[in-house]
Every structure is written in C-alpha cells, then in structure tokens.
Amino acid sequence: MKKKLKNLLPQAVVDFIKTQKSMSEWRKRNFSDNSPQIVKQNVFLKYGIKDAAWVETGTYLGTTTSFLSGLFPHVYSLEPEPKLYAAACERFKDKNVSLFNDVSENIFPSLLPKLSGI
C-alpha cells in the first residue's frame, strides 16, 4: 500500500514527508545523535564561505559530499572503510571531489597545509 501511494504522490510531497519524519525522530532523540540531512545542508548554506574548499571526514554514502560538490569548488572527503571508499570513487569519478581511504589523523598533516582560505 505505501509503495503504491508513494508512486502516486509528486516527489516534492514524498521528500517533504521524509523530512518531517526525520525531524520528528530527531526531536524524539532530544536533538542528539546525527541531525537530519536537511539540517546539515541548511547549516552549510548559512555558514559556508563562498568559493571555499570543504574537508569532510566520513564520506559514508556520499550524500553530504554530493551536496557540497554541487555548491563549492572542491571537496576533500576521507572515508576509512574500503567498500564505502570504493563506492565513493565510482560515484565521484570526474567530479570536483578528492577522496582519501584513510582516517583524518593520517591525512590531515599533509592535506591541511595545502589548503588556503580565510
């Protein structure tokens, strides 16, 4: 039943329902743990520095990486898990994303000196 109803609704309505559900679940957790994607994106939009490169620790499935790469000139993303890293390499091939298959403690000493900004 849910699948049939989902197929009948416009995508914007489906997205709205998903957002409301994730916000409600976050509220029930007393705003702890991971925030919903929409909250993260709004923070990035509000506080992001125009034309700055981004460094992300934990690519996971690449949702945030994709969002950032669509708005900013370059994203550096670190993913220590080999399978997630391999999937991200395929997804972001030929994009403005540099991926690292390691933890931040190992990558930051060489990456951070190469970055410039305010």
N, C-alpha and C positions, 0 to 999 in steps of 0.2 A: 504493500500500500504506500509506504513512504517513498519508495523509488518512483512509483507512478506519479505521485503528487509532485515530487521533485522535478520530474521531466515536464510537467505542465506549467510550472512556475518560471517566470523570467529569471535569468541568472542573477540579476541585481537583488531580487527578493530572496533567493537562496543564500546569497552572500550575506545579506542583512540578517537573516535568521541565524546563520552560523556565527556571525559576530555577536549577536545578542546572547546566544548560548554560551560562547566562550567568556564573555564579560560576566555573565551570571555565575558561571563556575568559578571564575577568578574571585568574584565578590564573596562567594561561599567559603573560599580558602582564606578569607580576610586579606586579600590582595597580596598574598605571599606566593612563593614559587615563581614560575615563569609567567610573565604577563602575556596577554593575548597579542598576536601579531599586529593588530591594528594599533594597539597602544605603543608598541615599539616603533612602528612606522611614523606615528604622529610625533614622537619624541625626536626621531631623526630629522623629520621635516622642520620642526620648530628650532632645534638647536644645531643642526648641521651647518658646517661652514661651506659656503658656496665654492665650488671647484676644488674642494679638498679631497685627498685620497682617504680611504677608510681602511682600517685594520680591524678584522673581525676574528675573534677566537672561537672556533667551533662552527664549522660550516653546516654540519648536520645534513639536512636535505637541500639546503641552498635557498630557502625561501627569503631570508633576510639578504643574503648575498645577491640574489636576483633583484630585489627591490633597490638596494644601494647601487648596483651597477647600472641601473636604469636612470639614476639621478646624478651620479657623481662620476668624475673622470676615471677613477681606478679604485678597485677593491682588492685588498690583500686578505686572504682568508686562510686560516690554519685549521686543519682537520687531522687529528691524530689517528683516527680509525681507518685502516686501509681500504675497506669496501666503500665507506662513505666518501673518502678522498677520491677513489677511482670513479665513482658515480659523478662527483662534482667536476672532475677533469673532463668527463664526457659532456656534461651539461654546459659547462662554461668555456668549452673549446672555442677559440676565435672571439672571445669576449674580452672586455676590459677588466679581467679578473686574473690575479696571480694566486695560485693555490700552493700550499705547503703541507706535506704529510708529516707533521711533527707537532710537538707541544710548544706553547708560547715561550717557555723557559729556554728552549733551544733556538728558536727562530728570532726572538726579539733582539738579542745582542747584535745580530748582523742586519736585521731589517730596519730597526728604528733609526739608526744614523743616516740611512738613505732617504728618509722622509723629510720633507720640509713643510713649513706652514707657520701659522700664527702661534 
